Amino acid sequence: MLKLAKLTDYATVLMTVLAADPARWASAQELADRSHLSLATTSKLLKQLAKARLVEAARGAHGGYRLLRPATQITVADVVDAIEGPIAVTECSIHAGGCSIERSCGTRANWRLINTAIREALEAVTLAQMAAPLRRGGVESPLTFHPRSASAPPARE
């Protein structure tokens, strides 16, 4: 099964909570409470998101965390990259030289095409779209994704 790590899912939840009220600073405890995550997990994720420059932190009585950029300019791909690193379905889809059968493998170009499609899908969804149901107080219809068409697989390296 191909799936994101739980921490990546939790980071997306935290980011959508922040995106639902982007002008307001929220403490780590408040974010933990609103996202139903432990304070330890919330704090760990906020540090990673701050390091990736997706959130900013301020100390003091009126401090806390908030988005560093507008939610319309942060994508799900940004959150995945911040927590997991580069999106890669297979090692060879982003790096050359990591596989013993790379020179004779006939699937590398197709794995790169698949990896590109996944990346584009994650880049097509913004945090503002993810947070829309939170701002409305309900559930909205599923997002519609229209991937860019790729006429040919990427060149083999």
NORSULVEN-V441044 format. One line per field, one symbol per residue. phi: phi as a letter, one per 20 degrees, with the letter a starting at -180 (. if undefined). Layout:
phi: ???
This chain:
phi: .ebffgfffffffgffffffbfeeecffffffffemdffffgfffffffffemdccdceofdepcbfecgffdddfgfffgfedngfbfcgffccenecfdgfdfedgffffffffffgfffffdeffffegfffenbddfgfddcfffdfbffffe
